[in-house]
């Protein structure tokens, strides 16, 4: 899994700078992000405070844990099917 460069706190800080009047080209150049990243962050975190972003992350983690899907389970079942079919 790709490592994230920015934490939620940093993302919200960057969005607040944009709300404060810093021109978008200047903002994305300062932080080394592309325009698409800025707009994706704005759609997800726009208008949020830090406590709300932490709560969102907690809910996403809970949903991921309760979904019952895991890449390990999936790869294991795929391997089991290959063994059962005689390919190994």
DOTORTI-714702 format. One record per atom (N, C-alpha, C): x, y, z; residue in three letters; residue number from 1; atom name. Coordinates in Angstrom, 1 decimal. Each point is the difference from the previous one (the first is absolute). Layout:
<atoms>
x=X&y=Y&z=Z&res=ALA&n=NUM&atom=CA
...
</atoms>
This chain:
<atoms>
x=0.8&y=-1.2&z=0.0&res=UNK&n=1&atom=N
x=-0.8&y=1.2&z=0.0&res=UNK&n=1&atom=CA
x=0.9&y=1.2&z=0.0&res=UNK&n=1&atom=C
x=-0.4&y=1.0&z=-0.8&res=UNK&n=2&atom=N
x=0.8&y=1.2&z=-0.1&res=UNK&n=2&atom=CA
x=-0.1&y=0.9&z=1.3&res=UNK&n=2&atom=C
x=1.2&y=0.4&z=0.4&res=UNK&n=3&atom=N
x=0.1&y=0.8&z=1.2&res=UNK&n=3&atom=CA
x=-0.5&y=1.4&z=-0.3&res=UNK&n=3&atom=C
x=-0.8&y=0.6&z=0.9&res=UNK&n=4&atom=N
x=-0.5&y=1.3&z=-0.1&res=UNK&n=4&atom=CA
x=1.0&y=1.0&z=0.4&res=UNK&n=4&atom=C
x=0.1&y=1.1&z=-0.8&res=UNK&n=5&atom=N
x=1.0&y=1.1&z=0.3&res=UNK&n=5&atom=CA
x=-0.6&y=1.0&z=1.0&res=UNK&n=5&atom=C
x=-1.3&y=0.1&z=0.0&res=UNK&n=6&atom=N
x=-0.6&y=1.1&z=0.8&res=UNK&n=6&atom=CA
x=-1.0&y=-0.7&z=1.0&res=UNK&n=6&atom=C
x=0.0&y=0.5&z=1.2&res=UNK&n=7&atom=N
x=-0.9&y=-0.5&z=1.0&res=UNK&n=7&atom=CA
x=-1.3&y=0.8&z=-0.1&res=UNK&n=7&atom=C
x=-1.1&y=-0.4&z=0.6&res=UNK&n=8&atom=N
x=-1.2&y=0.8&z=0.0&res=UNK&n=8&atom=CA
x=0.2&y=1.4&z=0.5&res=UNK&n=8&atom=C
x=0.8&y=0.1&z=1.0&res=UNK&n=9&atom=N
x=0.2&y=1.3&z=0.6&res=UNK&n=9&atom=CA
x=0.7&y=1.0&z=-1.0&res=UNK&n=9&atom=C
x=1.0&y=-0.6&z=-0.8&res=UNK&n=10&atom=N
x=0.6&y=0.8&z=-1.0&res=UNK&n=10&atom=CA
x=-0.9&y=0.4&z=-1.1&res=UNK&n=10&atom=C
x=-0.8&y=-1.0&z=-0.4&res=UNK&n=11&atom=N
x=-1.0&y=0.2&z=-1.1&res=UNK&n=11&atom=CA
x=-0.9&y=1.2&z=0.3&res=UNK&n=11&atom=C
x=-0.6&y=-0.1&z=1.2&res=UNK&n=12&atom=N
x=-0.9&y=1.0&z=0.5&res=UNK&n=12&atom=CA
x=0.7&y=1.4&z=0.1&res=UNK&n=12&atom=C
x=1.2&y=0.0&z=0.4&res=UNK&n=13&atom=N
x=0.8&y=1.2&z=0.0&res=UNK&n=13&atom=CA
x=0.2&y=0.6&z=-1.3&res=UNK&n=13&atom=C
x=0.3&y=-0.8&z=-1.0&res=UNK&n=14&atom=N
x=0.1&y=0.4&z=-1.4&res=UNK&n=14&atom=CA
x=-1.3&y=0.6&z=-0.5&res=UNK&n=14&atom=C
x=-1.1&y=-0.7&z=0.2&res=UNK&n=15&atom=N
x=-1.3&y=0.5&z=-0.4&res=UNK&n=15&atom=CA
x=-0.3&y=1.3&z=0.6&res=UNK&n=15&atom=C
x=0.3&y=0.2&z=1.3&res=UNK&n=16&atom=N
x=-0.2&y=1.3&z=0.7&res=UNK&n=16&atom=CA
x=0.8&y=1.1&z=-0.6&res=UNK&n=16&atom=C
x=1.2&y=-0.3&z=-0.5&res=UNK&n=17&atom=N
x=0.8&y=1.0&z=-0.6&res=UNK&n=17&atom=CA
x=-0.7&y=0.5&z=-1.3&res=UNK&n=17&atom=C
x=-0.6&y=-0.9&z=-0.7&res=UNK&n=18&atom=N
x=-0.7&y=0.3&z=-1.3&res=UNK&n=18&atom=CA
x=-1.2&y=0.9&z=0.4&res=UNK&n=18&atom=C
x=-0.7&y=-0.4&z=1.1&res=UNK&n=19&atom=N
x=-1.2&y=0.8&z=0.4&res=UNK&n=19&atom=CA
x=0.4&y=1.4&z=0.4&res=UNK&n=19&atom=C
x=1.3&y=0.1&z=0.6&res=UNK&n=20&atom=N
x=0.5&y=1.3&z=0.4&res=UNK&n=20&atom=CA
x=0.3&y=0.9&z=-1.1&res=UNK&n=20&atom=C
x=0.0&y=-0.4&z=-1.2&res=UNK&n=21&atom=N
x=0.3&y=0.9&z=-1.1&res=UNK&n=21&atom=CA
x=1.3&y=-0.3&z=-0.8&res=UNK&n=21&atom=C
x=0.7&y=-1.0&z=0.4&res=UNK&n=22&atom=N
x=1.3&y=-0.3&z=-0.8&res=UNK&n=22&atom=CA
x=-0.4&y=-0.5&z=-1.3&res=UNK&n=22&atom=C
x=0.5&y=0.6&z=-1.1&res=UNK&n=23&atom=N
x=-0.4&y=-0.5&z=-1.4&res=UNK&n=23&atom=CA
x=0.4&y=-1.5&z=-0.2&res=UNK&n=23&atom=C
x=-0.9&y=-0.7&z=-0.7&res=UNK&n=24&atom=N
x=0.1&y=-1.4&z=-0.1&res=UNK&n=24&atom=CA
x=1.4&y=-0.4&z=-0.7&res=UNK&n=24&atom=C
x=0.4&y=0.6&z=-1.1&res=UNK&n=25&atom=N
x=1.3&y=-0.3&z=-0.6&res=UNK&n=25&atom=CA
x=1.1&y=0.1&z=1.0&res=UNK&n=25&atom=C
x=0.0&y=1.0&z=0.8&res=UNK&n=26&atom=N
x=1.1&y=0.2&z=1.1&res=UNK&n=26&atom=CA
x=-0.1&y=-1.1&z=1.0&res=UNK&n=26&atom=C
x=-1.2&y=-0.3&z=0.4&res=UNK&n=27&atom=N
x=-0.2&y=-1.1&z=1.1&res=UNK&n=27&atom=CA
x=0.5&y=-1.3&z=-0.5&res=UNK&n=27&atom=C
x=-0.4&y=-0.4&z=-1.2&res=UNK&n=28&atom=N
x=0.4&y=-1.4&z=-0.4&res=UNK&n=28&atom=CA
x=1.5&y=0.0&z=-0.3&res=UNK&n=28&atom=C
x=0.6&y=1.1&z=-0.4&res=UNK&n=29&atom=N
x=1.4&y=0.0&z=-0.3&res=UNK&n=29&atom=CA
x=0.8&y=-0.1&z=1.4&res=UNK&n=29&atom=C
x=-0.5&y=0.7&z=1.0&res=UNK&n=30&atom=N
x=0.7&y=0.0&z=1.3&res=UNK&n=30&atom=CA
x=0.0&y=-1.4&z=0.6&res=UNK&n=30&atom=C
x=-1.1&y=-0.7&z=-0.2&res=UNK&n=31&atom=N
x=-0.1&y=-1.3&z=0.7&res=UNK&n=31&atom=CA
x=0.3&y=-1.2&z=-0.9&res=UNK&n=31&atom=C
x=0.3&y=0.3&z=-1.3&res=UNK&n=32&atom=N
x=0.4&y=-1.1&z=-0.9&res=UNK&n=32&atom=CA
x=-1.1&y=-1.0&z=-0.3&res=UNK&n=32&atom=C
x=-1.3&y=0.5&z=-0.1&res=UNK&n=33&atom=N
x=-1.1&y=-0.8&z=-0.4&res=UNK&n=33&atom=CA
x=-0.5&y=0.4&z=-1.3&res=UNK&n=33&atom=C
x=-0.8&y=-0.8&z=-0.7&res=UNK&n=34&atom=N
x=-0.7&y=0.4&z=-1.2&res=UNK&n=34&atom=CA
x=-1.4&y=0.5&z=0.3&res=UNK&n=34&atom=C
x=-0.5&y=0.7&z=-1.1&res=UNK&n=35&atom=N
x=-1.3&y=0.6&z=0.2&res=UNK&n=35&atom=CA
x=-1.1&y=-1.0&z=0.3&res=UNK&n=35&atom=C
x=0.1&y=-1.2&z=-0.6&res=UNK&n=36&atom=N
x=-1.0&y=-1.1&z=0.2&res=UNK&n=36&atom=CA
x=0.0&y=-0.4&z=1.4&res=UNK&n=36&atom=C
x=1.2&y=-0.1&z=0.6&res=UNK&n=37&atom=N
x=0.1&y=-0.4&z=1.4&res=UNK&n=37&atom=CA
x=-0.7&y=1.0&z=0.9&res=UNK&n=37&atom=C
x=0.3&y=1.3&z=-0.3&res=UNK&n=38&atom=N
x=-0.7&y=1.0&z=0.8&res=UNK&n=38&atom=CA
x=-1.5&y=-0.1&z=0.0&res=UNK&n=38&atom=C
x=-0.5&y=-0.2&z=-1.2&res=UNK&n=39&atom=N
x=-1.5&y=-0.1&z=-0.1&res=UNK&n=39&atom=CA
x=-0.6&y=-1.3&z=0.6&res=UNK&n=39&atom=C
x=0.8&y=-1.1&z=-0.1&res=UNK&n=40&atom=N
x=-0.4&y=-1.2&z=0.7&res=UNK&n=40&atom=CA
x=-0.1&y=0.2&z=1.5&res=UNK&n=40&atom=C
x=1.1&y=0.7&z=0.5&res=UNK&n=41&atom=N
x=0.0&y=0.3&z=1.5&res=UNK&n=41&atom=CA
x=-1.2&y=0.9&z=0.3&res=UNK&n=41&atom=C
x=-0.2&y=1.0&z=-0.8&res=UNK&n=42&atom=N
x=-1.1&y=0.9&z=0.3&res=UNK&n=42&atom=CA
x=-1.3&y=-0.6&z=0.0&res=UNK&n=42&atom=C
x=-0.2&y=-1.0&z=-0.9&res=UNK&n=43&atom=N
x=-1.3&y=-0.7&z=0.0&res=UNK&n=43&atom=CA
x=-0.2&y=-0.9&z=1.3&res=UNK&n=43&atom=C
x=1.1&y=-0.5&z=0.4&res=UNK&n=44&atom=N
x=0.0&y=-0.9&z=1.2&res=UNK&n=44&atom=CA
x=0.0&y=0.7&z=1.3&res=UNK&n=44&atom=C
x=0.9&y=1.0&z=0.1&res=UNK&n=45&atom=N
x=0.3&y=0.6&z=1.3&res=UNK&n=45&atom=CA
x=-0.5&y=1.5&z=0.1&res=UNK&n=45&atom=C
x=-0.5&y=0.5&z=-1.1&res=UNK&n=46&atom=N
x=-0.4&y=1.4&z=-0.1&res=UNK&n=46&atom=CA
x=-1.0&y=0.4&z=1.1&res=UNK&n=46&atom=C
x=0.3&y=1.1&z=0.8&res=UNK&n=47&atom=N
x=-0.8&y=0.5&z=1.0&res=UNK&n=47&atom=CA
x=0.0&y=-0.8&z=1.3&res=UNK&n=47&atom=C
x=0.9&y=-1.0&z=0.1&res=UNK&n=48&atom=N
x=0.1&y=-0.8&z=1.2&res=UNK&n=48&atom=CA
x=1.0&y=0.6&z=1.0&res=UNK&n=48&atom=C
x=-0.3&y=-0.3&z=1.2&res=UNK&n=49&atom=N
x=1.0&y=0.3&z=1.0&res=UNK&n=49&atom=CA
x=0.8&y=-1.3&z=0.3&res=UNK&n=49&atom=C
x=1.1&y=0.2&z=0.7&res=UNK&n=50&atom=N
x=0.9&y=-1.2&z=0.3&res=UNK&n=50&atom=CA
x=-0.8&y=-1.1&z=0.7&res=UNK&n=50&atom=C
x=-0.8&y=0.3&z=1.0&res=UNK&n=51&atom=N
x=-0.7&y=-1.0&z=0.7&res=UNK&n=51&atom=CA
x=-1.0&y=-0.8&z=-0.9&res=UNK&n=51&atom=C
x=-0.6&y=0.7&z=-0.9&res=UNK&n=52&atom=N
x=-0.9&y=-0.7&z=-1.0&res=UNK&n=52&atom=CA
x=0.8&y=-0.9&z=-0.9&res=UNK&n=52&atom=C
x=1.2&y=0.4&z=-0.4&res=UNK&n=53&atom=N
x=0.8&y=-0.8&z=-0.9&res=UNK&n=53&atom=CA
x=0.4&y=-1.3&z=0.7&res=UNK&n=53&atom=C
x=0.4&y=0.1&z=1.3&res=UNK&n=54&atom=N
x=0.4&y=-1.1&z=0.8&res=UNK&n=54&atom=CA
x=-1.2&y=-1.0&z=0.1&res=UNK&n=54&atom=C
x=-1.2&y=0.5&z=0.2&res=UNK&n=55&atom=N
x=-1.2&y=-0.8&z=0.2&res=UNK&n=55&atom=CA
x=-0.3&y=-0.7&z=-1.3&res=UNK&n=55&atom=C
x=0.2&y=0.7&z=-1.2&res=UNK&n=56&atom=N
x=-0.2&y=-0.6&z=-1.3&res=UNK&n=56&atom=CA
x=1.0&y=-1.2&z=-0.2&res=UNK&n=56&atom=C
x=1.2&y=0.2&z=0.4&res=UNK&n=57&atom=N
x=1.0&y=-1.1&z=-0.2&res=UNK&n=57&atom=CA
x=-0.3&y=-1.2&z=0.9&res=UNK&n=57&atom=C
x=-0.5&y=0.3&z=1.2&res=UNK&n=58&atom=N
x=-0.4&y=-1.1&z=0.9&res=UNK&n=58&atom=CA
x=-1.2&y=-0.7&z=-0.5&res=UNK&n=58&atom=C
x=-0.9&y=0.6&z=-0.6&res=UNK&n=59&atom=N
x=-1.2&y=-0.7&z=-0.6&res=UNK&n=59&atom=CA
x=0.4&y=-0.8&z=-1.2&res=UNK&n=59&atom=C
x=0.9&y=0.6&z=-0.8&res=UNK&n=60&atom=N
x=0.5&y=-0.8&z=-1.2&res=UNK&n=60&atom=CA
x=0.7&y=-1.3&z=0.5&res=UNK&n=60&atom=C
x=0.9&y=0.1&z=1.0&res=UNK&n=61&atom=N
x=0.7&y=-1.1&z=0.5&res=UNK&n=61&atom=CA
x=-1.0&y=-1.1&z=0.6&res=UNK&n=61&atom=C
x=-1.0&y=0.5&z=0.7&res=UNK&n=62&atom=N
x=-1.0&y=-0.9&z=0.5&res=UNK&n=62&atom=CA
x=-0.8&y=-0.7&z=-1.1&res=UNK&n=62&atom=C
x=-0.3&y=0.7&z=-1.1&res=UNK&n=63&atom=N
x=-0.7&y=-0.6&z=-1.1&res=UNK&n=63&atom=CA
x=0.9&y=-1.0&z=-0.7&res=UNK&n=63&atom=C
x=1.2&y=0.3&z=-0.1&res=UNK&n=64&atom=N
x=0.9&y=-0.9&z=-0.7&res=UNK&n=64&atom=CA
x=0.2&y=-1.3&z=0.8&res=UNK&n=64&atom=C
x=0.0&y=0.1&z=1.3&res=UNK&n=65&atom=N
x=0.2&y=-1.1&z=0.9&res=UNK&n=65&atom=CA
x=-1.3&y=-0.9&z=0.0&res=UNK&n=65&atom=C
x=-1.1&y=0.6&z=0.0&res=UNK&n=66&atom=N
x=-1.3&y=-0.7&z=0.1&res=UNK&n=66&atom=CA
x=-0.4&y=-0.6&z=-1.4&res=UNK&n=66&atom=C
x=0.6&y=0.4&z=-1.1&res=UNK&n=67&atom=N
x=-0.4&y=-0.5&z=-1.3&res=UNK&n=67&atom=CA
x=0.3&y=-1.5&z=-0.2&res=UNK&n=67&atom=C
x=1.0&y=-0.5&z=0.7&res=UNK&n=68&atom=N
x=0.4&y=-1.4&z=-0.1&res=UNK&n=68&atom=CA
x=0.8&y=-0.3&z=-1.2&res=UNK&n=68&atom=C
x=0.4&y=1.0&z=-0.8&res=UNK&n=69&atom=N
x=0.8&y=-0.2&z=-1.2&res=UNK&n=69&atom=CA
x=1.4&y=0.2&z=0.4&res=UNK&n=69&atom=C
x=0.9&y=-0.8&z=-0.4&res=UNK&n=70&atom=N
x=1.4&y=0.2&z=0.2&res=UNK&n=70&atom=CA
x=0.8&y=-0.6&z=-1.2&res=UNK&n=70&atom=C
x=1.1&y=0.7&z=-0.4&res=UNK&n=71&atom=N
x=0.7&y=-0.5&z=-1.1&res=UNK&n=71&atom=CA
x=0.7&y=-1.4&z=0.3&res=UNK&n=71&atom=C
x=0.3&y=-0.2&z=1.2&res=UNK&n=72&atom=N
x=0.6&y=-1.3&z=0.4&res=UNK&n=72&atom=CA
x=-1.1&y=-1.1&z=-0.2&res=UNK&n=72&atom=C
x=-1.2&y=0.2&z=0.4&res=UNK&n=73&atom=N
x=-1.0&y=-1.0&z=-0.1&res=UNK&n=73&atom=CA
x=-0.3&y=-0.3&z=-1.5&res=UNK&n=73&atom=C
x=0.0&y=1.1&z=-0.8&res=UNK&n=74&atom=N
x=-0.3&y=-0.2&z=-1.4&res=UNK&n=74&atom=CA
x=1.1&y=-0.7&z=-0.7&res=UNK&n=74&atom=C
x=1.3&y=0.3&z=0.3&res=UNK&n=75&atom=N
x=1.1&y=-0.7&z=-0.7&res=UNK&n=75&atom=CA
x=0.1&y=-1.5&z=0.5&res=UNK&n=75&atom=C
x=-0.4&y=-0.2&z=1.2&res=UNK&n=76&atom=N
x=0.0&y=-1.4&z=0.5&res=UNK&n=76&atom=CA
x=-1.0&y=-0.8&z=-0.7&res=UNK&n=76&atom=C
x=-1.2&y=0.6&z=-0.1&res=UNK&n=77&atom=N
x=-1.1&y=-0.8&z=-0.7&res=UNK&n=77&atom=CA
x=0.4&y=-0.2&z=-1.5&res=UNK&n=77&atom=C
x=0.6&y=0.9&z=-0.6&res=UNK&n=78&atom=N
x=0.4&y=-0.1&z=-1.4&res=UNK&n=78&atom=CA
x=1.1&y=-1.2&z=-0.1&res=UNK&n=78&atom=C
x=0.9&y=0.0&z=0.9&res=UNK&n=79&atom=N
x=1.0&y=-1.0&z=0.1&res=UNK&n=79&atom=CA
x=-0.6&y=-1.4&z=0.2&res=UNK&n=79&atom=C
x=-1.0&y=0.0&z=0.9&res=UNK&n=80&atom=N
x=-0.7&y=-1.3&z=0.3&res=UNK&n=80&atom=CA
x=-0.7&y=-0.5&z=-1.2&res=UNK&n=80&atom=C
x=-0.6&y=0.9&z=-0.8&res=UNK&n=81&atom=N
x=-0.7&y=-0.5&z=-1.2&res=UNK&n=81&atom=CA
x=1.0&y=-0.6&z=-1.0&res=UNK&n=81&atom=C
x=1.2&y=0.6&z=-0.1&res=UNK&n=82&atom=N
x=1.0&y=-0.5&z=-0.9&res=UNK&n=82&atom=CA
x=0.5&y=-1.4&z=0.5&res=UNK&n=82&atom=C
x=0.2&y=-0.1&z=1.2&res=UNK&n=83&atom=N
x=0.5&y=-1.3&z=0.6&res=UNK&n=83&atom=CA
x=-1.1&y=-1.1&z=-0.3&res=UNK&n=83&atom=C
x=-1.3&y=0.4&z=0.3&res=UNK&n=84&atom=N
x=-1.1&y=-0.9&z=-0.2&res=UNK&n=84&atom=CA
x=-0.1&y=-0.5&z=-1.4&res=UNK&n=84&atom=C
x=0.3&y=1.0&z=-1.0&res=UNK&n=85&atom=N
x=-0.2&y=-0.4&z=-1.4&res=UNK&n=85&atom=CA
x=1.2&y=-0.8&z=-0.5&res=UNK&n=85&atom=C
x=1.0&y=-0.1&z=0.8&res=UNK&n=86&atom=N
x=1.2&y=-0.9&z=-0.5&res=UNK&n=86&atom=CA
x=1.1&y=0.8&z=-0.7&res=UNK&n=86&atom=C
x=-0.1&y=1.3&z=0.0&res=UNK&n=87&atom=N
x=1.1&y=0.8&z=-0.6&res=UNK&n=87&atom=CA
x=1.3&y=0.1&z=0.8&res=UNK&n=87&atom=C
x=-0.1&y=-0.4&z=1.2&res=UNK&n=88&atom=N
x=1.2&y=0.0&z=0.9&res=UNK&n=88&atom=CA
x=0.3&y=-1.4&z=0.5&res=UNK&n=88&atom=C
</atoms>
